[in-house]
Amino acid sequence: MNTSKDTMQLAQSASALGAGILGFGLGARWGALVSNYFLIIIIMGGVIHIAGMYVLHLKTPGEKTKGIARLLWISAWLCLLLIIGLVSYLILQKK
């Protein structure tokens, strides 16, 4: 039987794996269109990843990390909206 912590870790792993697969699929489809912006995309992804890992691995979060966590929460929702828009566009796009 899974504990609550185990369930949360599994959910985080599934979320990360799903995001990676989705990103790979979108990159494969849109690679040529966004290739000029690859460095900006990589830097943005790296900054968000580092900030998330920083907050995740802190033993005693303080006020500063609460602000970072809030920004990460906002960025996650913006990312979700962007992905919904991209996927919708790809589905509705004429071939």
C-alpha positions as CSV (number, residue, x, y, z in Angstrom):
1,M,0.0,0.0,0.0
2,N,1.3,3.4,-0.9
3,T,1.8,6.1,1.6
4,S,0.8,9.7,0.9
5,K,4.5,10.6,0.3
6,D,4.9,7.7,-2.1
7,T,1.8,8.7,-4.0
8,M,3.0,12.3,-4.3
9,Q,6.4,11.1,-5.6
10,L,4.8,8.9,-8.1
11,A,2.5,11.7,-9.3
12,Q,5.5,14.1,-9.6
13,S,7.4,11.5,-11.6
14,A,4.4,10.8,-13.9
15,S,3.9,14.5,-14.4
16,A,7.6,15.1,-15.3
17,L,7.6,12.1,-17.7
18,G,4.4,13.2,-19.3
19,A,5.7,16.8,-19.7
20,G,8.9,15.4,-21.2
21,I,7.1,13.2,-23.7
22,L,4.7,16.0,-24.6
23,G,7.6,18.4,-25.1
24,F,9.4,16.0,-27.3
25,G,6.3,15.5,-29.4
26,L,5.7,19.2,-29.8
27,G,9.4,19.7,-30.5
28,A,9.3,17.1,-33.2
29,R,6.3,18.7,-34.8
30,W,7.3,22.4,-34.4
31,G,11.1,21.9,-34.5
32,A,11.7,23.8,-37.7
33,L,9.4,26.6,-36.8
34,V,11.0,27.4,-33.5
35,S,14.6,26.4,-34.2
36,N,15.7,30.1,-34.3
37,Y,14.6,30.5,-30.7
38,F,16.2,27.3,-29.3
39,L,18.6,29.1,-27.0
40,I,15.9,31.2,-25.4
41,I,13.7,28.1,-25.0
42,I,16.6,26.1,-23.4
43,I,17.5,28.9,-21.0
44,M,13.9,29.4,-19.9
45,G,13.5,25.7,-19.4
46,G,16.7,25.5,-17.4
47,V,15.8,28.4,-15.2
48,I,12.3,27.0,-14.4
49,H,13.8,23.6,-13.7
50,I,16.6,24.9,-11.4
51,A,14.1,27.1,-9.5
52,G,11.8,24.1,-9.0
53,M,14.6,21.8,-7.9
54,Y,15.8,24.5,-5.5
55,V,12.4,24.8,-3.8
56,L,11.8,21.1,-3.9
57,H,15.1,20.2,-2.1
58,L,15.0,22.9,0.7
59,K,14.7,21.6,4.2
60,T,13.3,24.8,5.7
61,P,11.5,26.9,3.1
62,G,11.3,30.6,4.0
63,E,9.6,33.7,2.6
64,K,12.0,33.9,-0.4
65,T,11.2,30.4,-1.5
66,K,7.5,30.9,-1.1
67,G,7.8,33.7,-3.7
68,I,9.7,31.4,-6.0
69,A,7.1,28.6,-5.4
70,R,4.3,31.0,-6.3
71,L,6.1,32.0,-9.6
72,L,6.5,28.3,-10.4
73,W,2.8,27.7,-9.8
74,I,1.9,30.6,-12.1
75,S,4.4,29.3,-14.7
76,A,2.9,25.8,-14.6
77,W,-0.6,27.2,-15.3
78,L,0.7,29.4,-18.1
79,C,2.5,26.4,-19.5
80,L,-0.6,24.3,-19.4
81,L,-2.6,27.0,-21.2
82,L,0.1,27.3,-23.8
83,I,0.2,23.5,-24.4
84,I,-3.6,23.4,-24.7
85,G,-3.4,26.2,-27.3
86,L,-0.6,24.5,-29.2
87,V,-2.2,21.1,-29.2
88,S,-5.6,22.6,-30.3
89,Y,-3.9,24.4,-33.1
90,L,-2.1,21.3,-34.3
91,I,-5.3,19.3,-34.2
92,L,-7.3,22.0,-36.1
93,Q,-4.5,22.8,-38.6
94,K,-5.2,21.8,-42.1
95,K,-2.7,19.3,-43.5
